[in-house]
Amino acid sequence: MYEDLQLINNQAIHNFELFVDGHRAFIDYKQRDDKFFLIHTEVPQELEGRGVAAALVEKTFKYLEAHNDKIVPYCEYVKVYLKRHPKWERLLA
């Protein structure tokens, strides 16, 4: 889902962003070396229930894996996503 949409790493504001139908969903992060502390996932009300948060997390994990980075999940949604998709635990710092 949302394969055609590009994940944006907006380093200036420490957000991974996904734009869907003109609305911005994002994961707020802090970076230390090769570790990304995923702090908060936010999806606008207009996009709720459409799988945007899951697509955003999946794209973020793929991006971080491609760059040989690790994750430290603080965000509750990211933690739940990891429980549902344990294959991504390979990215845990």
Secondary structure, 3 states (H helix, E strand, C coil): CCCCCCCEEEHHHCEEEEEECCEEEEEEEEEECCEEEEEEEECCHHHCCCCHHHHHHHHHHHHHHHCCCEEEECCHHHHHHHHHCHHHHHHEC
